[in-house]
Amino acid sequence: MSTELSLLIDRVAEEMKLLRHRLHGAPEPAFEEFNTAALIVEYLQHIKGMEIKTGVGKTGVVGLLAGEKIGPCIALRADMDCLRMQEENSFAHASQKSGLMHACGHDGHIACLVGAAMVLGKLHEQLPGPVKFIFQPAEENIGGAAKMITDGVLKDPVPRAIFGLHGTPSLPFGQVGLRQGPMMAASKYFTITVTGNGTHAAMPHKGVDCVLAASQIVCAVHTIVSRNINPLEAALISIPRFEAAKAPNVLPSKVILEGTLRALSNETRDFLEKRLVEVAKKTAEAFGANAAISFYGGYPLLENDKRCCEFVAGVAEGVVGSENIRCDYPPSLGAEDFAFYLEELPGAFWWLGLGNKECNGAPLHNPCFDFNDNAIALAIELHCRLVLHSTALD
């Protein structure tokens, strides 16, 4: 098995690097991944026994291999969307679309999962059960996972477990990082609209200084975590957007604040929402203004299943060695919509180290980031072994 698997991976790895380069050069944002989806289908349709569904969750693609088998189904997921940011790389496969970039490695995730599908297609007789390959749109803040679930991605058949890989340059090349329980934050986005009677900047007494009120709201909101949350618990509120007057001599009648709140429990996230409303409204009132708060988007807490984490660690140990497995990888206040799947099924979200030098030293969501091509073959092998050894989950 090991020799056969290695030979099959060797045959597809170089082709998957080229696929990744094509994807990187033609990024598509959330729910606009039409060409990306079509390119995925180009590869999946040549795999014997592969059933393909398109348009799942609007632009998602689902491949089902060995659907006739009665064993437990395993689902593997890759995200497809890019970020709305300008790439600053100059290599040949850099983005050809202004303002769009695969800065989170989703191009690499796609190539790794397509490669795994191609390899497992050659091992059809050895599969213990059906395999679902989920190519998901709109992971970046839009929640494409929830839309795919609504469209039935986790039905017919229902997976025994689901696994999600994410590359990261924060880990040395080839290391695997994961943890049981909370791993990625529960999040929410919000808009605070501060209103009052606008006036000339030279006559502040004639109206309400919404800029001052909004500034005080920013300061007050940033005391919520430090004074209302246990210091040993991870949580944050950030307000990166502050939109006020366009002219220097106007006190505007409206100021817009926009930000995010995050916590490592759904309960704490809910508390932050409640407290944010109280603090924003009361602070605005103290300065003669009004504050309206609306919440949108965000993801639930991503909690890894204990058994599935142990399974991933055990499989990875056989590939990269126990010294390269980080089962205590620190949780992050970043959010991931893989959490929606884990509300429905047991599973695990795990990090694969891409290394720093191989990725130009750039972190995720950086205009100079690039997925490490050398990690593709390793990721394909890990995907395949999770499927081939999945009877260990029973």
Secondary structure as GFF3:
##gff-version 3
##sequence-region A 1 394
A	DSSP	alpha_helix	2	25	.	.	.	ID=ss1
A	DSSP	alpha_helix	34	44	.	.	.	ID=ss2
A	DSSP	beta_strand	50	56	.	.	.	ID=ss3
A	DSSP	beta_strand	60	65	.	.	.	ID=ss4
A	DSSP	beta_strand	73	79	.	.	.	ID=ss5
A	DSSP	alpha_helix	106	121	.	.	.	ID=ss6
A	DSSP	three_ten_helix	124	126	.	.	.	ID=ss7
A	DSSP	beta_strand	131	136	.	.	.	ID=ss8
A	DSSP	alpha_helix	144	150	.	.	.	ID=ss9
A	DSSP	beta_strand	159	168	.	.	.	ID=ss10
A	DSSP	beta_strand	176	177	.	.	.	ID=ss11
A	DSSP	beta_strand	181	184	.	.	.	ID=ss12
A	DSSP	beta_strand	186	195	.	.	.	ID=ss13
A	DSSP	beta_strand	199	200	.	.	.	ID=ss14
A	DSSP	three_ten_helix	204	206	.	.	.	ID=ss15
A	DSSP	alpha_helix	210	221	.	.	.	ID=ss16
A	DSSP	alpha_helix	224	228	.	.	.	ID=ss17
A	DSSP	beta_strand	235	243	.	.	.	ID=ss18
A	DSSP	beta_strand	250	251	.	.	.	ID=ss19
A	DSSP	beta_strand	254	263	.	.	.	ID=ss20
A	DSSP	alpha_helix	266	286	.	.	.	ID=ss21
A	DSSP	beta_strand	290	296	.	.	.	ID=ss22
A	DSSP	beta_strand	302	304	.	.	.	ID=ss23
A	DSSP	alpha_helix	306	320	.	.	.	ID=ss24
A	DSSP	three_ten_helix	322	324	.	.	.	ID=ss25
A	DSSP	beta_strand	325	326	.	.	.	ID=ss26
A	DSSP	alpha_helix	338	344	.	.	.	ID=ss27
A	DSSP	beta_strand	347	353	.	.	.	ID=ss28
A	DSSP	three_ten_helix	357	359	.	.	.	ID=ss29
A	DSSP	alpha_helix	375	388	.	.	.	ID=ss30
A	DSSP	three_ten_helix	390	393	.	.	.	ID=ss31
###
